[in-house]
């Protein structure tokens, strides 16, 4: 019996060790009512493990057996109940996001600038916010990957300016209020989906895989590409240069580049003379890329290069 107690005690201690990082993240990022629950289970497992090891040669009292049984029962059942709760919470938020997206966007937000706020090229003043809502409406989950955290960091500028502009337009104001409420809930769900993935011991995280795919794709297009008429160099530091030759002249394009992952477009902003800027941009739509071949479309023409 003493051997069984030692094994059980060591098992409790090992599980508690694995729960330490979960407790730490939960305390830092979890909602107030949940912050101390994982820590309480971790402490309970440590106490139970030490108790079983120290009392290995003594019979356990009925009270001790009852307390340990109840505690371990709660420890096993609670994650399953929490998993079901998270799924229900996520489903409700997903339906809320879908309902929001079905509403027409107020006309005052169908613009790229409002109250001093300027959206990025080819976007409206609510593109970033609606992108986050659309993600949850389609996927029913969200995690705090680096890219998604960046979207959350910039999104409040949109809704803040829009909310100020909509003070005298009740329909538009209510639209923004609902948009902000959904995104706030999404941020909260980022923690719960992390906790759910931890409970389920999920190894494949969709948000991380998505980010890794984009990173791998960008790494594939970086470098120098050539064909019979010219060269093109895409640098990881954001610079771009290309030279295309013909029997009569050579066209040179230099500038900075930004990759738009949503539709695989490399946007190149040409350089001007020192202290000046050139308007417009060139868009290179990536049709195919692998280790040695690049096919892209620009100005309505499809080109092929290799390295």
N, C-alpha and C positions, 0 to 999 in steps of 0.2 A: 504493500500500500504506500510506503514511503517513496518508492520509486515513481509511482503514478503521480503522487503529489508534486514531486520535483519536476517531472516532465510537464505537468499541467501549469505549475508555477513559471517555469522557463518559457512555456508557450505564451502565457499572459505577458511576460516581460518583453518578448520579441515583438508581439503584436503592438504593445505600447510604444516600442521603439519606432516602428513604422508609422504610428499615429502622431508622433511628435511634429513632423513637418506639416501634416494636415491641420493639427491644432494651431500651429503658428500662423499659417495662411488664413485659417478661419477667424482667428482673433483679429488679424489685421484687416481683412477684407470683408468679413461676414457682417450681416446685419446684427443689430445690438442684441436681440434675443437669442441669437445662435452663437455668439462669440465664445462663450465658455463651455458649451456642450461637448465639443470634441476634447477639450482640455480635461473636462470632468471624467470622461470615459478613459482617457489616457492615464489620469491619476488613479482611477479605480482599478484599472488593470495592473498598474504597478503595485498598488496596495494588496490586491488579491494574489498576485504572483509572489510577493515577499511573504505574505501570510502563509501560503501553501508550502513554501520552501522552509520557512522557520518552524512551522508546526508539522513537519513531515513525519515526526516520530510520535506525535500525539493524535488521538482521535478528535475529529472535528465535532463541535457541539451542533445540536439541531439548529440553533440560531445562526451559526456561522454558515452551515450548509444552505440554509434558506436564503441568507443574504447573498452568498456567492451565486446561487442558482438564479435568483431574481436579477442580479446585476448582469450576469452573462446572457440571460434571456433578453433583457432590454438591449444589450449590446448587439445581439444578433438581429432582433426584430426592428430596432430603430432605423438602421440604414435602409431596410426594405421599405418601411413606411415612408421614409423621407424621399426615396426614389420615386415612389408613386405620387407623392405630393409635388415634387419638382415637375414630373411629367404633366400633371394636371395644370399646374401653374403655367408651364410653357405653352400648352395647348390653348389656354385661355388668352395668353398674350398674342399668340400667333393669329387667332381669330380676330382679336382687336386690331392688329396691324393690317390684316386683310380688309377689314371694314373701313379703316382709315384710308387705305389706298383706293378704295372704291369711290370715295368722295371726290368731287371735282376740286381742283386746285383753284383758289381764289385768283381772279385776274391780276390783282396787284402783285402777286408772287411769280407771275409768268414773265419775269425779266431777269437780266443779269446784274442789276444794281438797284439798291434801295437804301435810302437814308444814309448814304455814305459807304455802304458795304458793296464791294465789287466781287462778283462770283468769278470763278476761273473760266477760261475760254470754253465756249460751247456748253455752258452749264447755266442753270438758273440759280436764284438766290436760295433755293431750298433743295438743290440737287443732292448735296451731301447728307442732309437729314433724311430725305426720302430714300436715299440709297440704304441707310441703316435700317429704316422701317421695312423696306422691300426685302432686305436680307432675311429678317426674322419671319416675314410673311411667307417666304419661300422655303426656308430651312427649318424654322421652328426651334432654333437654338443659336447660340452665339458664345464665343470664347474670347478672352482678352489677348489675342495675338498682337504682335507689334503693329501691324498695319491697321487692325481694327481699333486699337487704342489710339492710334493717330487720328482716325476718323472721328472718334468720340471727342478727342481734344479740340478739333477744329469746328465741329458741328455747333457748339453753343454760340459762336459768333453769328451764324446764320439766323438761328431762331431769336436771338436777342435783338438784332437789328430789325427783323421782320415783326417781332412783337411790338417794338416801339412804333413802327410805321403803321401798325394795325389798331392803334388805340381808338380811333374813331370809326373803325369798321368792325362791327361785332362778329359778322360771319368769318372774316379773316382772323380776328383775334381768337375765336374759339378753335379755329383750325390749327393755329400755332400752339395753343395751350394743349390740345390733344396730341400734337406731334411731339412736344417736349415731354409729356407724361409717358408716352410709349417709349421714347428713347431712354428716359430715366429708368424705366422698368427693364429695358434691355440691358442697361449697364448692370443693374442688380442681378439679372439672370446670368450675366457672364460668370459671376461667382458660383451660382447654383449649378450651372452646367459643368463648371470645373469640378465641383464636389460630386456631381452625379457621375462624371467620367471616372473619378477616383474610386467611387463605390463600385462601379461596374468593371474597374480595372481595364478601362479601354485603352488600347495601345495606339489605335489609329484615330487621331483627332482631326476632323474635317477642316477646321480653320487653320491649323498648323500646316496640314498637307497642302491646302490651297496657297498659303503664303510660300511654302517651299517650292511649289510648282512655278509660281511667278518668279521667284528668285532664280530657279534653275533656268527658266526661259530667258531671263535678262542676261544671265551669265553666258548662255549660248550665243546671243547676238553680239556680245562684246568681242572686239577684236578687229582685225583688218581683213576685208573681203575684196576680191578682185575678179574681173572678167576681162574680155578682150578689149573693152573700151575704157576701163577706168578702175579706180580703187575707192573703197569706202572704209573709214575707220570709226568705230564706235567705242568710246573709252568709258571705263567704269566711273571716272570722275565727272562724267556729264558732258564732255566735249565731243564734238562731231566734226568730221572733215570728209569731203568727197571730191573727187576729180573725175570728170568724164571728158574724154578726148574724141575729136572728130577730125577729118582731114583738114578742116579749115581753122578750128579753134579748140580751146579747152575751157570747160566750165568748172569753176571751183566753188564749192559751198562749204563754209565753215560756220560753226555756231555751237549752241548748247542744245542738248537733247533731253527729253523727258519721255519715259515710256508709259503709255496709257494701257494698263493691263486689261481693262474691261473689254477692249476690242483689238488688242495686239497692234497698237499704232505707235510708232516712234515719231514724236513731234519734235521737229528741229527748228529752233529759232535762230535765224542768221545773225552773225556778228556784223556790226557796223564799224565805222572809223572810231578811234578812241573818243569817248565822251558822247557818242551818238548811238542811236538804236535804229533798227530796221523793223518796220511793221510787217505783220504777216508771219506765216510759218509754213514749213513743208511737212506733209504728213506721209510717212512711209508705213503702209499697212503690211505687216509681216504675214505672208501667205504660208510659208513653210521655213523651218530652220532645223538643222541638225548639226552634227559636229563639223561637217565639211561643206554644207550647202545652205544657201540663203536665197529664198524667193520672196520678192516684195513688190508692192504696187505703189507707184507714185505718179501723180498727174495723169491718171488713167492708163498708164503703161505698166506692164509686168516685166520685171527684170530678174535675172538669175546671176548669182555670184557664188564664188567658192573660195576655200582657203586650204 
